Amino acid sequence: MRWETLKARLLAAGTARLEGEPCDEYVSSSTAGPGAGGKGSIFFSSGGKRVRLALDPGSELTVRHLGGGKAVLDLDGQKVGGRLDMIALHCPGQAFITVSSGCIFSCRYCEVPRLPQRRKTVEEILSMVEGVRDRARCISLTSGVMGSVEEEEQYVLSVVERLSVIGLPIGVSIYPLEGTPGRLRALGVAEVKFNVEAATGELFSRMCPGLSWEGIWESLEESVALFSKNHVHSNLMIGLGETDREAEACIRRLTGMGVIPVIRPLNPVAGLSGYARPSSDRLLRMYAIQADALREAGLDPAQALTMCVACTGCDLTPGRDDG
């Protein structure tokens, strides 16, 4: 079975039961986005390719840890040998940090507003990065909005300014204001990810009340001119109720601007707990559309330095998951 076919099935399942030898050092937890507040996750890799699976003792998919990171994945009786990737912070190879765990907005697919609010201090973040300096190739920052969008951005900018002395590429994903891309670029940020989330403005307004879909598009357009192609990214969630045609139009609008789409399968939690994860067939259709759109636009996800496009664990990524 080709890797992208296997990975599509794994992403459609979304979870795994972890068995075998103890392996706490390979388990990651999330404090942002749809995976926040869960039981943790693992990153399974085979042949240099990676997938992230949330841990669920009731999952039909099993990953057995044999010790020392070696593992075997069992999907419907098909066994795939590989490894559990060592976590730096949140994911392999990155100091990926949520600055503020908490949010004043209530996106329907997100658990964060239901969790206790907490903002990490600058000194705490510096200490976290230094603690994984030997196994992190980059720093990635995301954040909820605990007070106001303006105040949150200013705090993230202060964090970036302090982290810049470490000398690693920094990627930032926050809700943008007018001028946010320029302010981040002025501090030496290498990449940005501003998330359109939904394939249409009508879906976005239902899923993310109080936020501006077109404002995000404007920030993306501004960012491409500042950060150049391959270094501006945007999540597009699949499974919110969009049609394939609507998803394709959004993908091609993004790539046509020079933005790499991150095609994220819906994790049905929070206000969308009654929704279903997209099927593996649908994820493969989106993968083919995305690959064609990236090729036409001359974009290459392998050039990404930070955040989700550099990790690939949660999404099918053309150029990284082929074969």
C-alpha positions as CSV (number, residue, x, y, z in Angstrom):
1,M,0.0,0.0,0.0
2,R,1.4,3.4,-0.9
3,W,2.1,5.7,2.0
4,E,-0.4,8.4,1.1
5,T,-3.2,5.7,0.9
6,L,-2.2,4.3,4.3
7,K,-1.9,7.8,5.8
8,A,-5.3,8.8,4.5
9,R,-6.8,5.8,6.2
10,L,-5.0,6.6,9.4
11,L,-6.1,10.2,9.3
12,A,-9.7,9.2,8.7
13,A,-9.5,7.0,11.8
14,G,-7.7,9.7,13.8
15,T,-6.8,7.6,16.8
16,A,-4.7,4.7,18.0
17,R,-4.5,2.4,21.0
18,L,-0.9,2.4,22.3
19,E,0.4,-0.9,23.7
20,G,3.7,-2.4,24.6
21,E,6.7,-1.0,26.4
22,P,6.5,2.3,28.3
23,C,7.1,5.3,26.1
24,D,6.1,8.6,27.9
25,E,8.9,10.4,26.1
26,Y,7.1,9.8,22.8
27,V,3.7,11.1,23.9
28,S,2.7,14.7,23.1
29,S,-0.1,16.8,24.4
30,S,-1.9,19.8,22.8
31,T,-3.1,23.0,24.4
32,A,-4.4,24.7,21.2
33,G,-6.8,23.8,18.4
34,P,-9.2,20.9,18.0
35,G,-6.9,18.5,19.8
36,A,-6.6,20.5,22.9
37,G,-7.4,18.8,26.2
38,G,-7.2,15.3,24.8
39,K,-5.3,12.2,26.1
40,G,-2.2,13.0,24.1
41,S,-0.9,11.7,20.8
42,I,2.0,9.9,19.2
43,F,3.9,10.4,15.9
44,F,4.4,7.2,14.0
45,S,6.9,7.2,11.2
46,S,7.8,4.7,8.5
47,G,10.2,5.2,5.6
48,G,10.9,8.8,6.7
49,K,7.2,9.7,6.5
50,R,5.1,10.6,9.6
51,V,1.5,10.6,10.9
52,R,0.1,11.9,14.2
53,L,-2.5,9.8,16.0
54,A,-4.5,10.8,19.1
55,L,-4.4,8.2,21.9
56,D,-7.7,6.4,22.6
57,P,-7.8,3.1,24.5
58,G,-11.0,2.2,22.6
59,S,-9.4,2.7,19.1
60,E,-9.5,-0.2,16.6
61,L,-6.1,0.8,15.4
62,T,-3.1,-0.4,17.5
63,V,0.4,0.8,17.8
64,R,2.7,-1.5,19.8
65,H,5.9,0.0,21.2
66,L,8.7,-2.6,21.1
67,G,11.1,-0.5,23.0
68,G,13.7,2.2,22.1
69,G,11.2,3.8,19.8
70,K,10.7,0.8,17.5
71,A,7.0,0.2,16.9
72,V,4.5,-1.8,14.8
73,L,1.2,-0.4,13.6
74,D,-1.7,-2.8,13.1
75,L,-4.5,-1.6,10.8
76,D,-7.1,-4.3,10.0
77,G,-4.5,-7.0,10.3
78,Q,-2.0,-5.2,8.1
79,K,1.2,-4.7,10.1
80,V,3.5,-1.8,9.3
81,G,6.9,-1.5,11.0
82,G,8.3,1.9,12.0
83,R,9.2,4.1,14.9
84,L,7.7,6.5,17.4
85,D,9.2,9.9,16.8
86,M,10.8,11.6,19.8
87,I,8.9,14.8,20.7
88,A,10.7,18.1,21.2
89,L,7.8,20.3,22.2
90,H,4.4,19.3,20.9
91,C,5.9,17.6,17.8
92,P,9.1,16.1,16.5
93,G,12.0,18.5,15.6
94,Q,10.2,21.7,16.8
95,A,9.8,23.8,19.9
96,F,6.1,24.3,19.1
97,I,4.6,26.4,21.9
98,T,1.1,27.7,22.6
99,V,1.7,31.2,24.2
100,S,-1.8,31.7,25.6
101,S,-4.0,28.7,26.3
102,G,-7.5,30.2,26.3
103,C,-9.6,32.3,23.9
104,I,-12.3,34.9,24.0
105,F,-13.7,33.5,20.7
106,S,-15.8,30.4,20.3
107,C,-15.0,28.6,17.1
108,R,-17.3,25.7,17.0
109,Y,-14.6,23.1,16.3
110,C,-12.2,24.2,19.0
111,E,-11.9,23.0,22.6
112,V,-9.7,25.8,23.8
113,P,-12.5,28.2,25.2
114,R,-13.6,25.3,27.5
115,L,-10.1,24.9,29.0
116,P,-8.5,26.9,31.9
117,Q,-6.9,30.1,30.7
118,R,-3.2,30.5,31.1
119,R,-0.5,32.6,29.5
120,K,3.1,31.5,29.6
121,T,5.6,34.1,30.7
122,V,8.4,35.1,28.3
123,E,11.0,33.6,30.7
124,E,9.0,30.3,30.8
125,I,9.0,30.1,27.0
126,L,12.7,30.8,26.8
127,S,13.3,28.1,29.3
128,M,11.1,25.6,27.3
129,V,13.0,26.3,24.1
130,E,16.4,26.0,25.7
131,G,15.3,22.7,27.3
132,V,14.9,21.1,23.8
133,R,17.5,23.1,21.9
134,D,19.4,19.9,21.1
135,R,16.5,18.4,19.2
136,A,14.7,21.4,17.8
137,R,15.3,22.7,14.3
138,C,12.9,25.6,14.6
139,I,10.5,27.5,16.9
140,S,6.8,27.6,16.2
141,L,4.4,29.8,18.1
142,T,0.6,29.9,18.2
143,S,-1.8,31.5,20.6
144,G,-5.4,31.9,21.6
145,V,-6.8,35.4,22.3
146,M,-7.1,35.8,26.1
147,G,-7.8,39.6,26.2
148,S,-8.0,41.4,22.9
149,V,-6.5,40.6,19.5
150,E,-4.4,43.7,19.8
151,E,-3.1,42.9,23.2
152,E,-2.4,39.2,22.3
153,E,-0.4,40.3,19.2
154,Q,1.7,42.7,21.2
155,Y,2.5,39.9,23.7
156,V,3.5,37.4,21.0
157,L,5.7,40.1,19.4
158,S,7.5,40.5,22.8
159,V,8.0,36.7,22.9
160,V,9.4,36.7,19.3
161,E,11.8,39.5,20.1
162,R,13.3,37.6,23.0
163,L,13.5,34.3,21.1
164,S,15.2,35.8,18.1
165,V,18.6,35.7,19.9
166,I,18.5,31.8,19.9
167,G,19.1,31.8,16.2
168,L,16.5,29.3,15.1
169,P,13.9,30.0,12.4
170,I,10.6,31.2,14.0
171,G,7.1,30.6,12.6
172,V,4.1,32.3,14.0
173,S,0.4,31.5,13.7
174,I,-2.0,34.0,15.3
175,Y,-5.2,35.8,14.4
176,P,-3.9,38.7,12.3
177,L,-4.8,42.4,12.4
178,E,-4.1,44.9,9.6
179,G,-0.3,45.2,9.5
180,T,0.4,42.0,11.5
181,P,2.6,40.4,8.8
182,G,4.9,43.5,8.6
183,R,5.3,43.7,12.3
184,L,6.3,40.0,12.5
185,R,8.6,40.3,9.5
186,A,10.3,43.3,11.1
187,L,11.3,41.1,14.1
188,G,12.8,38.4,11.8
189,V,10.0,35.9,11.8
190,A,10.7,33.3,9.0
191,E,7.2,32.1,8.3
192,V,3.5,32.8,9.1
193,K,0.3,30.8,9.1
194,F,-3.0,32.6,9.1
195,N,-5.9,30.2,8.9
196,V,-8.9,30.7,6.6
197,E,-10.2,27.5,8.3
198,A,-13.4,27.1,6.1
199,A,-13.8,26.8,2.3
200,T,-16.4,29.6,2.1
201,G,-17.1,32.8,3.9
202,E,-20.6,31.7,4.8
203,L,-19.2,28.5,6.5
204,F,-16.5,30.5,8.3
205,S,-19.1,33.0,9.7
206,R,-21.0,30.0,11.1
207,M,-17.9,28.3,12.5
208,C,-16.0,31.3,13.8
209,P,-18.5,34.0,14.8
210,G,-16.9,37.4,15.4
211,L,-13.8,36.7,13.2
212,S,-13.1,38.1,9.8
213,W,-12.6,35.7,6.9
214,E,-11.7,38.4,4.4
215,G,-9.4,40.0,6.9
216,I,-7.4,36.7,7.0
217,W,-7.2,36.6,3.2
218,E,-5.9,40.2,3.2
219,S,-3.2,39.3,5.7
220,L,-2.2,36.2,3.6
221,E,-1.9,38.4,0.5
222,E,0.3,40.9,2.4
223,S,2.4,38.1,3.8
224,V,3.4,36.5,0.5
225,A,5.0,39.8,-0.6
226,L,7.0,39.9,2.7
227,F,7.9,36.3,3.4
228,S,7.9,34.9,-0.2
229,K,6.3,31.8,-1.6
230,N,6.6,28.5,0.4
231,H,6.8,30.4,3.7
232,V,3.1,31.5,4.1
233,H,0.6,28.8,5.1
234,S,-3.1,28.5,5.9
235,N,-5.2,25.8,7.4
236,L,-8.3,24.7,5.5
237,M,-10.5,22.3,7.4
238,I,-12.2,19.5,5.6
239,G,-15.5,18.2,7.0
240,L,-17.3,21.4,8.0
241,G,-20.0,20.9,5.4
242,E,-18.2,22.2,2.3
243,T,-18.5,20.5,-1.1
244,D,-15.5,19.2,-3.0
245,R,-15.9,22.0,-5.5
246,E,-15.9,24.6,-2.7
247,A,-12.8,23.1,-1.2
248,E,-11.0,23.0,-4.5
249,A,-11.9,26.6,-5.2
250,C,-10.4,27.6,-1.8
251,I,-7.3,25.5,-2.3
252,R,-6.7,27.1,-5.7
253,R,-7.3,30.6,-4.4
254,L,-4.7,30.0,-1.8
255,T,-2.1,28.5,-4.1
256,G,-2.8,31.2,-6.7
257,M,-1.7,33.8,-4.1
258,G,1.4,31.9,-3.3
259,V,0.1,30.3,0.0
260,I,0.6,26.7,0.9
261,P,-2.7,25.2,2.1
262,V,-2.7,22.9,5.1
263,I,-5.6,20.5,4.4
264,R,-6.7,19.5,7.9
265,P,-9.2,16.7,8.5
266,L,-11.9,17.8,10.9
267,N,-11.5,16.4,14.5
268,P,-15.2,16.3,15.6
269,V,-15.0,17.8,19.1
270,A,-16.5,20.8,21.0
271,G,-19.6,22.2,19.1
272,L,-19.0,19.8,16.2
273,S,-19.0,16.5,18.2
274,G,-21.9,15.3,16.0
275,Y,-20.0,15.7,12.8
276,A,-17.9,12.9,11.2
277,R,-14.3,12.8,10.2
278,P,-13.8,13.0,6.5
279,S,-13.3,9.6,4.8
280,S,-10.0,8.4,3.5
281,D,-11.3,8.6,-0.1
282,R,-12.2,12.2,0.4
283,L,-8.8,13.0,1.9
284,L,-7.1,11.4,-1.1
285,R,-9.3,13.5,-3.5
286,M,-8.2,16.6,-1.7
287,Y,-4.6,15.5,-1.8
288,A,-4.7,15.1,-5.5
289,I,-6.3,18.5,-6.0
290,Q,-3.8,20.1,-3.7
291,A,-0.9,18.4,-5.4
292,D,-2.1,19.7,-8.8
293,A,-2.7,23.2,-7.5
294,L,0.7,23.4,-5.8
295,R,2.4,22.2,-9.0
296,E,0.7,24.8,-11.1
297,A,1.6,27.6,-8.7
298,G,5.3,26.4,-8.4
299,L,5.0,25.9,-4.6
300,D,6.9,23.2,-2.7
301,P,5.9,22.2,0.9
302,A,9.4,20.7,1.3
303,Q,10.8,24.2,1.5
304,A,8.8,25.0,4.7
305,L,10.9,25.6,7.8
306,T,8.4,25.6,10.6
307,M,4.9,24.7,11.9
308,C,2.5,22.2,10.4
309,V,3.9,22.1,6.8
310,A,7.4,21.2,8.2
311,C,5.9,18.5,10.5
312,T,3.3,16.8,8.2
313,G,2.0,14.7,11.1
314,C,-1.7,15.8,11.0
315,D,-2.2,16.3,7.2
316,L,-1.5,14.7,3.8
317,T,1.2,16.9,2.3
318,P,2.1,16.7,-1.4
319,G,5.8,16.4,-2.0
320,R,6.3,15.0,1.5
321,D,3.9,12.1,1.6
322,D,4.2,10.8,-1.9
323,G,5.1,7.1,-2.4
